[in-house]
Amino acid sequence: MPLIESEATLIERLRELFHTQLQSGVEVGIGDDAAVISASKSKLVATVDMAIEDVHFRRAWSTPFQIGAKLTTANLADIFAMGAKPKYLLVAAAITETNNLDVVTELANGIRSVADKFEVEVIGGDLSQGEKMSLSITALGELDTNPILRSGAKVGDLVYVSALPGLSAAGLAILGRGLDRPRYVVEAHLNPKLAVPSALIAVATSMCDISDGVTTDGSNIAKASEVDIELSKQLISNAAGFSDLKELADELNEDVFDWILSGGEDHFFFATVDPKNAKNELGVQIGVVKEGKGQVTLDGAIIQKAGYQHF
Amino acid sequence: MPLIESEATLIERLRELFHTQLQSGVEVGIGDDAAVISASKSKLVATVDMAIEDVHFRRAWSTPFQIGAKLTTANLADIFAMGAKPKYLLVAAAITETNNLDVVTELANGIRSVADKFEVEVIGGDLSQGEKMSLSITALGELDTNPILRSGAKVGDLVYVSALPGLSAAGLAILGRGLDRPRYVVEAHLNPKLAVPSALIAVATSMCDISDGVTTDGSNIAKASEVDIELSKQLISNAAGFSDLKELADELNEDVFDWILSGGEDHFFFATVDPKNAKNELGVQIGVVKEGKGQVTLDGAIIQKAGYQHF
């Protein structure tokens, strides 16, 4: 456990950890009062996400690498969900083991594992001690078109998810029982992989990333667009991966539709699409947009179980 | 204690709390996956600051309003220290009393009390439960000139602070003894006021805000500029406010120079200035820049007591 002598030393180490070939846009990176980015012809897109120990993650289940990677994934998903390209991150972290360089390094490496994949650069940060680990990441992106808003769904649109969610919820259910297998299911919860839904982005009339579950996130789109979202069990049951998920749910005596509709954190995407643009590569069609006042229904019935709520 | 029914309701309340006349630059504010800002001809300046309960503040001493205002102050100071103008904030907060709308409202109002003063708008946020309150704010600013870096100090420059620091440290010392008077001293710690050092910004060769104390922040400039910073007790003793501060320190058996040189959180500014630009309105001259390798000295001796370290 290498010891850190001082905050200045730690910041120096972090600067090394986050050092990349500075993109041409970054004029000043980590190490001054603030970062400076060259003027851009693009619109700026900005979002912040926070993860708190024992609320969003447990240290017993997740490594610092996984915690860093997962929040970065969630954060970049928000930028992609606007139709934008993420470019820069600012990271604020409170850690308990402030004298343990390994923890800081693993957290930074987890963040970089996702950021590097999408050519995103960490340009600033703040590091503090805390009784619980907490992490807050701000992502900045660039947008050259109009943003894809939650308010754009039209009656008659088809409802898509970029892939069938639920595996993350399944992984959480397994961990909650003190188990850690099947490993690929647990990994889906601890280490979700971000796949940019390029085909969906190209045609979506509305879009958001699924972080709080299809019902909650779909409801945000339904309310913002002043429509109802009608989901279909039949459409969902036809999706690739459904039968494996159902088998897992049956083994654990859980409802597979709860996992699919209320589980968050797969970081797939929810979108509505004009039927004339429908095609398989968009993902899984799970419903349609109807006239209404912001409700999400399953086979016509209001969905009772809400998605994950942080409160 | 009004109760919040759900995260969606809370976010709706926050959207109301942070609602301002949207600046022309803000195309999408709070309420979608991310905020969208129109393309700007200016450079973008970005910084993040974090404050954690029982590390940076105590709930027994500070109200949620003060906690929000103080971190916003620190955050905007970083943008001003680059010579830039702050424009937007993203706020991530973890609060213990998630069902207490008063706490959320007061925190938001504290942030707005500072943001409004400088015409800065909150464009995004994240809210979570946490065992301890924590707050992370990202400030985005615009810059039309070259940034004022820490690395710009030149041998022969004069060393200035925008005002004599130390009152915040005095306030902390008083609170630490279980006292709460003189009130203006305690207030200096709990509720520091941000004054933009426009005259200093116009001529500074290097600059940073003083958050960790003159010694620590001066040392950052000395190292980045590869010079020594030589401070003078005589110059400091001549400053306005010094004798009041010394009287307080003597009463509490503390060293006034410790407060001035090691106390942070006044959020004044440290800068170096070419002697040809010297004038009274810049603030207080406390030393000079000499050849060296990054040390800060007082009357030629290395300063022993370091500034506030978060570790």
HADDOCK unambig.tbl for C-alpha pairs under 7 A between the chains (distance, minus, plus):
assign (segid A and resid 6 and name CA) (segid B and resid 311 and name CA) 6.75 0.50 0.50
assign (segid A and resid 7 and name CA) (segid B and resid 309 and name CA) 6.27 0.50 0.50
assign (segid A and resid 7 and name CA) (segid B and resid 310 and name CA) 6.72 0.50 0.50
assign (segid A and resid 7 and name CA) (segid B and resid 311 and name CA) 6.28 0.50 0.50
assign (segid A and resid 32 and name CA) (segid B and resid 149 and name CA) 6.72 0.50 0.50
assign (segid A and resid 32 and name CA) (segid B and resid 150 and name CA) 6.35 0.50 0.50
assign (segid A and resid 33 and name CA) (segid B and resid 78 and name CA) 5.09 0.50 0.50
assign (segid A and resid 33 and name CA) (segid B and resid 81 and name CA) 6.73 0.50 0.50
assign (segid A and resid 33 and name CA) (segid B and resid 82 and name CA) 6.71 0.50 0.50
assign (segid A and resid 33 and name CA) (segid B and resid 208 and name CA) 6.31 0.50 0.50
assign (segid A and resid 34 and name CA) (segid B and resid 45 and name CA) 6.25 0.50 0.50
assign (segid A and resid 34 and name CA) (segid B and resid 46 and name CA) 5.38 0.50 0.50
assign (segid A and resid 34 and name CA) (segid B and resid 47 and name CA) 4.64 0.50 0.50
assign (segid A and resid 34 and name CA) (segid B and resid 78 and name CA) 6.17 0.50 0.50
assign (segid A and resid 34 and name CA) (segid B and resid 79 and name CA) 6.34 0.50 0.50
assign (segid A and resid 34 and name CA) (segid B and resid 82 and name CA) 6.87 0.50 0.50
assign (segid A and resid 35 and name CA) (segid B and resid 45 and name CA) 5.46 0.50 0.50
assign (segid A and resid 35 and name CA) (segid B and resid 46 and name CA) 5.16 0.50 0.50
assign (segid A and resid 35 and name CA) (segid B and resid 47 and name CA) 6.32 0.50 0.50
assign (segid A and resid 36 and name CA) (segid B and resid 43 and name CA) 6.72 0.50 0.50
assign (segid A and resid 36 and name CA) (segid B and resid 44 and name CA) 5.68 0.50 0.50
assign (segid A and resid 36 and name CA) (segid B and resid 45 and name CA) 4.52 0.50 0.50
assign (segid A and resid 36 and name CA) (segid B and resid 46 and name CA) 6.59 0.50 0.50
assign (segid A and resid 37 and name CA) (segid B and resid 43 and name CA) 5.63 0.50 0.50
assign (segid A and resid 37 and name CA) (segid B and resid 44 and name CA) 4.96 0.50 0.50
assign (segid A and resid 37 and name CA) (segid B and resid 45 and name CA) 6.30 0.50 0.50
assign (segid A and resid 38 and name CA) (segid B and resid 43 and name CA) 4.79 0.50 0.50
assign (segid A and resid 38 and name CA) (segid B and resid 44 and name CA) 6.50 0.50 0.50
assign (segid A and resid 39 and name CA) (segid B and resid 40 and name CA) 6.76 0.50 0.50
assign (segid A and resid 39 and name CA) (segid B and resid 41 and name CA) 5.66 0.50 0.50
assign (segid A and resid 39 and name CA) (segid B and resid 42 and name CA) 5.22 0.50 0.50
assign (segid A and resid 39 and name CA) (segid B and resid 43 and name CA) 4.24 0.50 0.50
assign (segid A and resid 39 and name CA) (segid B and resid 44 and name CA) 6.48 0.50 0.50
assign (segid A and resid 40 and name CA) (segid B and resid 39 and name CA) 6.77 0.50 0.50
assign (segid A and resid 40 and name CA) (segid B and resid 40 and name CA) 6.97 0.50 0.50
assign (segid A and resid 41 and name CA) (segid B and resid 39 and name CA) 5.66 0.50 0.50
assign (segid A and resid 42 and name CA) (segid B and resid 39 and name CA) 5.21 0.50 0.50
assign (segid A and resid 43 and name CA) (segid B and resid 36 and name CA) 6.74 0.50 0.50
assign (segid A and resid 43 and name CA) (segid B and resid 37 and name CA) 5.64 0.50 0.50
assign (segid A and resid 43 and name CA) (segid B and resid 38 and name CA) 4.80 0.50 0.50
assign (segid A and resid 43 and name CA) (segid B and resid 39 and name CA) 4.24 0.50 0.50
assign (segid A and resid 44 and name CA) (segid B and resid 36 and name CA) 5.69 0.50 0.50
assign (segid A and resid 44 and name CA) (segid B and resid 37 and name CA) 4.97 0.50 0.50
assign (segid A and resid 44 and name CA) (segid B and resid 38 and name CA) 6.50 0.50 0.50
assign (segid A and resid 44 and name CA) (segid B and resid 39 and name CA) 6.48 0.50 0.50
assign (segid A and resid 45 and name CA) (segid B and resid 34 and name CA) 6.24 0.50 0.50
assign (segid A and resid 45 and name CA) (segid B and resid 35 and name CA) 5.46 0.50 0.50
assign (segid A and resid 45 and name CA) (segid B and resid 36 and name CA) 4.52 0.50 0.50
assign (segid A and resid 45 and name CA) (segid B and resid 37 and name CA) 6.30 0.50 0.50
assign (segid A and resid 46 and name CA) (segid B and resid 34 and name CA) 5.38 0.50 0.50
assign (segid A and resid 46 and name CA) (segid B and resid 35 and name CA) 5.16 0.50 0.50
assign (segid A and resid 46 and name CA) (segid B and resid 36 and name CA) 6.59 0.50 0.50
assign (segid A and resid 47 and name CA) (segid B and resid 34 and name CA) 4.65 0.50 0.50
assign (segid A and resid 47 and name CA) (segid B and resid 35 and name CA) 6.33 0.50 0.50
assign (segid A and resid 47 and name CA) (segid B and resid 124 and name CA) 6.16 0.50 0.50
assign (segid A and resid 48 and name CA) (segid B and resid 90 and name CA) 6.48 0.50 0.50
assign (segid A and resid 48 and name CA) (segid B and resid 92 and name CA) 6.68 0.50 0.50
assign (segid A and resid 48 and name CA) (segid B and resid 124 and name CA) 6.89 0.50 0.50
assign (segid A and resid 48 and name CA) (segid B and resid 125 and name CA) 5.86 0.50 0.50
assign (segid A and resid 48 and name CA) (segid B and resid 126 and name CA) 6.28 0.50 0.50
assign (segid A and resid 49 and name CA) (segid B and resid 92 and name CA) 6.85 0.50 0.50
assign (segid A and resid 49 and name CA) (segid B and resid 126 and name CA) 5.70 0.50 0.50
assign (segid A and resid 50 and name CA) (segid B and resid 92 and name CA) 6.25 0.50 0.50
assign (segid A and resid 50 and name CA) (segid B and resid 126 and name CA) 6.42 0.50 0.50
assign (segid A and resid 52 and name CA) (segid B and resid 130 and name CA) 6.61 0.50 0.50
assign (segid A and resid 55 and name CA) (segid B and resid 129 and name CA) 6.94 0.50 0.50
assign (segid A and resid 55 and name CA) (segid B and resid 130 and name CA) 6.88 0.50 0.50
assign (segid A and resid 78 and name CA) (segid B and resid 33 and name CA) 5.09 0.50 0.50
assign (segid A and resid 78 and name CA) (segid B and resid 34 and name CA) 6.18 0.50 0.50
assign (segid A and resid 79 and name CA) (segid B and resid 34 and name CA) 6.35 0.50 0.50
assign (segid A and resid 81 and name CA) (segid B and resid 33 and name CA) 6.74 0.50 0.50
assign (segid A and resid 82 and name CA) (segid B and resid 33 and name CA) 6.71 0.50 0.50
assign (segid A and resid 82 and name CA) (segid B and resid 34 and name CA) 6.87 0.50 0.50
assign (segid A and resid 90 and name CA) (segid B and resid 48 and name CA) 6.48 0.50 0.50
assign (segid A and resid 92 and name CA) (segid B and resid 48 and name CA) 6.67 0.50 0.50
assign (segid A and resid 92 and name CA) (segid B and resid 49 and name CA) 6.83 0.50 0.50
assign (segid A and resid 92 and name CA) (segid B and resid 50 and name CA) 6.25 0.50 0.50
assign (segid A and resid 92 and name CA) (segid B and resid 136 and name CA) 6.91 0.50 0.50
assign (segid A and resid 98 and name CA) (segid B and resid 311 and name CA) 6.63 0.50 0.50
assign (segid A and resid 124 and name CA) (segid B and resid 47 and name CA) 6.15 0.50 0.50
assign (segid A and resid 124 and name CA) (segid B and resid 48 and name CA) 6.89 0.50 0.50
assign (segid A and resid 125 and name CA) (segid B and resid 48 and name CA) 5.86 0.50 0.50
assign (segid A and resid 126 and name CA) (segid B and resid 48 and name CA) 6.28 0.50 0.50
assign (segid A and resid 126 and name CA) (segid B and resid 49 and name CA) 5.70 0.50 0.50
assign (segid A and resid 126 and name CA) (segid B and resid 50 and name CA) 6.42 0.50 0.50
assign (segid A and resid 128 and name CA) (segid B and resid 310 and name CA) 5.93 0.50 0.50
assign (segid A and resid 129 and name CA) (segid B and resid 55 and name CA) 6.93 0.50 0.50
assign (segid A and resid 129 and name CA) (segid B and resid 310 and name CA) 6.49 0.50 0.50
assign (segid A and resid 129 and name CA) (segid B and resid 311 and name CA) 6.36 0.50 0.50
assign (segid A and resid 130 and name CA) (segid B and resid 52 and name CA) 6.61 0.50 0.50
assign (segid A and resid 130 and name CA) (segid B and resid 55 and name CA) 6.87 0.50 0.50
assign (segid A and resid 136 and name CA) (segid B and resid 92 and name CA) 6.90 0.50 0.50
assign (segid A and resid 136 and name CA) (segid B and resid 136 and name CA) 6.78 0.50 0.50
assign (segid A and resid 149 and name CA) (segid B and resid 32 and name CA) 6.73 0.50 0.50
assign (segid A and resid 150 and name CA) (segid B and resid 32 and name CA) 6.38 0.50 0.50
assign (segid A and resid 208 and name CA) (segid B and resid 33 and name CA) 6.33 0.50 0.50
assign (segid A and resid 309 and name CA) (segid B and resid 7 and name CA) 6.31 0.50 0.50
assign (segid A and resid 310 and name CA) (segid B and resid 7 and name CA) 6.71 0.50 0.50
assign (segid A and resid 310 and name CA) (segid B and resid 128 and name CA) 5.97 0.50 0.50
assign (segid A and resid 310 and name CA) (segid B and resid 129 and name CA) 6.55 0.50 0.50
assign (segid A and resid 311 and name CA) (segid B and resid 6 and name CA) 6.67 0.50 0.50
assign (segid A and resid 311 and name CA) (segid B and resid 7 and name CA) 6.20 0.50 0.50
assign (segid A and resid 311 and name CA) (segid B and resid 98 and name CA) 6.69 0.50 0.50
assign (segid A and resid 311 and name CA) (segid B and resid 129 and name CA) 6.41 0.50 0.50
